[in-house]
């Protein structure tokens, strides 16, 4: 039996995202670390809405996407934000 693994294409907007010009350590910090720096960068990013939409559509469970942490995205999906 042969199964193929498909890798989702990288969205075009990622080239313009400020996080692409910054280190991933800001956006995927160690558990318990602050996400404050990532959120500051996201607040200045013109691509933030597309990033958040992508994260919600693809159920991204780790890191800061679109200016929101994992917990904040979960609350948004649940409608409790």
C-alpha positions in Angstrom: 0.0 0.0 0.0 1.4 3.4 -1.0 0.3 6.6 0.7 1.3 10.0 -0.4 2.1 12.8 2.0 0.9 16.2 0.8 2.5 19.3 2.1 0.2 22.3 2.1 1.5 25.2 0.0 2.9 28.2 1.8 0.4 31.1 1.6 1.6 33.9 -0.5 1.1 36.5 2.3 3.9 34.9 4.4 6.5 36.7 2.3 5.2 40.1 3.5 4.6 39.1 7.1 6.8 40.7 9.7 7.4 37.4 11.4 9.2 36.1 8.3 11.8 38.8 9.0 12.0 37.9 12.7 13.1 34.8 14.5 10.7 32.0 15.1 11.6 32.0 18.8 9.3 35.0 19.3 6.3 33.2 17.8 6.9 29.7 19.1 8.3 30.3 22.6 9.0 27.7 25.2 6.0 26.7 27.3 5.4 29.3 30.0 7.4 32.0 28.2 6.0 35.4 27.3 4.4 36.0 23.9 4.5 39.8 24.5 7.2 40.4 21.9 5.4 38.4 19.3 2.2 40.3 19.9 4.0 43.6 19.5 5.4 42.5 16.2 2.0 41.2 15.1 0.3 44.5 16.0 2.5 46.3 13.4 2.0 43.7 10.7 -0.3 44.5 7.8 -0.8 40.8 7.1 -2.2 40.0 10.6 -5.8 39.5 9.6 -4.8 36.9 6.9 -2.5 35.2 9.3 -5.2 34.9 11.9 -7.7 33.6 9.3 -5.1 31.0 8.2 -4.5 29.9 11.7 -8.1 29.4 12.5 -8.9 27.7 9.2 -6.0 25.3 9.7 -6.5 24.7 13.4 -2.9 25.9 14.3 -2.5 24.8 17.9 1.0 26.2 18.7 2.6 29.6 18.6 1.3 33.1 18.0 -0.7 33.6 14.8 -2.4 36.8 13.8 -1.5 38.4 17.1 -3.3 35.7 19.2 -1.9 33.0 21.4 -3.0 29.3 21.4 -5.4 30.0 24.3 -6.8 33.1 22.7 -7.4 31.3 19.3 -9.1 28.4 21.2 -11.4 30.9 23.0 -12.2 32.6 19.7 -13.1 29.3 18.0 -15.3 28.5 21.0 -16.9 31.9 20.9 -15.9 32.8 24.4 -13.6 35.7 23.6 
